[in-house]
Amino acid sequence: MEIVFSVTQESDGGVVAECLSHDIITQGNNWEELRANVREAVSAYFFDQPKPAAVRLHLVRDELLAGS
């Protein structure tokens, strides 16, 4: 089983990851911290059941271009 997190960058530079299939949300100040926090959150969520074989972090970028 693979689970997917949608990752968005906050205006303050931090990143937030939200799992698309389970109620897991975490954040970090940078990518390295986010990866560690996702691993910890997934481990805690699945503490009494089989853990996913893979975790995918999918970066979502939202950009607004002003008209000219």
Secondary structure by P-SEA (a helix, b strand, c coil): cbbbbbcccccccbbbbbbcccccccccccaaaaaaaaaaaaaaaacccccccbbbbbbbbbbbbbcc
